[in-house]
Amino acid sequence: MAVSSMTGFARSDGHAKGLSWFWEIKSGNSRSLDVRCRLPQGFEGLEFDVKSIAQTKFHRGSLQVNLEINRDSGSQIRVNEMALAQVMALVKSLRKKHKLPAPTIEGLLSIRGVLETVEPDFDEKAVVARNRLLLGALDQSFEMLVKHRRAEGAHLKEIMLGHIARIRTLAEAARDCRGRSPDAIKARMKEQLDRLFETGRSLDADRLHQEALLLAAKSDVQEELDRIFAHVQAALELLNADSGPIGRKLDFLAQELNREANTLCAKAQDIELSSIGLTLKAVIDQMREQVQNIE
């Protein structure tokens, strides 16, 4: 499966037997698959099928699925007597309580639910056939969305590969940093010792040995670098493998990379290494932003 974005848009329309329609689907970011439907009156029963089809094609993303129906002929408009009676009872109570003027006919009819569209009676077979047409068109819309998300995913993949290459380059620079060399560590240790001797204080040999070991341990970031290189390789394998949805796995790797970069910065005893660590953190943050868009 190619890298796929979670953002996209698709729309399709159709016409059959006096009925025309169009599906519109908008896709955004989400930690899981969230499908929300806006269906016209009389078509609410399609929601289960809409969500079932979506689950076969997507794993993550917030999908807003809208259906608009237009009928060429045969529909009639009528007053919903029950809804109108409820409205009139409420109006009567409010007028008496607040001394309001009588409502207009136009105002009453504009209240949602008072007027309704009555469609010609469909037998069960006709309804099944109609829904099959609509769901078939929906399936085509979902396929269009899949293509759109994959096209955007290909673009995201190139951006991610650029970030990962930059992270590897910075990790190599940290590995080869002159401040990590034994001579550089000795020089820093000598500088610290010189400052201590200037105070005229006597130094315990065992304490001095312990301090030297502590400084050397603090300066050692090899384990962090090894893990960064391992995470970089894992991210590359995810991006290039046919392994299905990878967004969550990449997000986890980005968090781990950030953790190692933080430790590297905390351990850095050299200006150059500290600068590399800060740049590394900035690139990882950019990578994490892009990961949020990947399915």
Beta strands, then each sheet from edge to edge (+ up, - down):
strand 1: 8-16
strand 2: 19-28
strand 3: 33-38
strand 4: 61-71
strand 5: 76-79
strand 6: 115-118
sheet 1: 1+ 2- 4+ 3+
sheet 2: 5+ 6-
end
